[in-house]
Amino acid sequence: MQPPRFNMQPSSLNSIVREGTSKILQCSAVGIPQPMYRWLKNGVPLSEYSTDIFYKIHNTQRQDAGAYQCIAKNDVGAIFSEKNNNVT
């Protein structure tokens, strides 16, 4: 059994997104058992835990601006990614 550790975190590079376009955030972690993921915006959960390593924002609007991050967790522990300051 191994706690999760990130091998890819959401990047703040190219995080300025024009309104009406799509933004895809990604994080990936390794661990035993395989981690599950949950996405947060400004510290508030956006989803339940799942195996999906992507979070998609379709047709971005001004209210989508904020700090996004993911949590990777398994039976051994949980870790928080760095925050991605997504600006629309």
N, C-alpha and C positions, 0 to 999 in steps of 0.2 A: 504494500500500500504506500502511495506517495501523494503528498498534498499537491494541489495544482501549482504550476508556474507558467507564466506567460511566455510564449514564443512569438506572439504578435499582439500589439496593443493598438487601440485607436490612435491615429496620428493627428496632431494639430496642423500638420503641413497641408496646404491647400484646403483649409477648412472654411474659407470664405466662399459661400455658395450664393448664387443669384436666386432670387425668388422665382418659383415656377420650375426649377430644375430638381433633379434627384440627388440625394446624398446617400452613400452606403458606408456605414462604419463597420469595422471588422475587428474582432479580437479572437485569439486562439490560445489555448493553454494545453499543457500536457500534465498528466497525473494518472495515478492508478487508485481507484477506477477513473475512467474518462470523465473530465469535468462537465458540468452543466453551466449554462450562461444565463445571466439576467442583465438587462440594460436599464440604466438610470439616466434621468435628465434632471440636472440640478439637485441630485440626491434623492429624487422621487422615482420609484420603480415604474418602468414603462411596460414591463412584460413579466410573465411568470418565468421560472427557470425552464430552459429547453436546451436542446443540442445545437441550435442554430447559432453560428458564429457571426452572423451578419445582422445589422439593424438598418433597415431601409427607411428613408424619409422621402416620400414621393411628393412632388409638387410643393416644394418647400415654401413656407410662408414666414413672415416676420416672427410669429409666435413660436416657431421652431428653434429660434436662437436660444442657446444655452450651453451648459457644460454637460457633455455626455460621457458616460463611462460604463464599463461592464464589470460584473462580478463573475468570477469563475469559482465554482465550488464542487467538491466531491465529499465523500464520507470522512475524509481526513482533515479537510480545512477549506477555507475560502480566501480569495485575494481580490483586491480591487485594482482595476487598471488605472493608468493615469487618466486625467480628465481631458477630453477633446472639446475645446471651446469652439463649437460650431456657430458661425456667424452667417446670417442670411441677409 
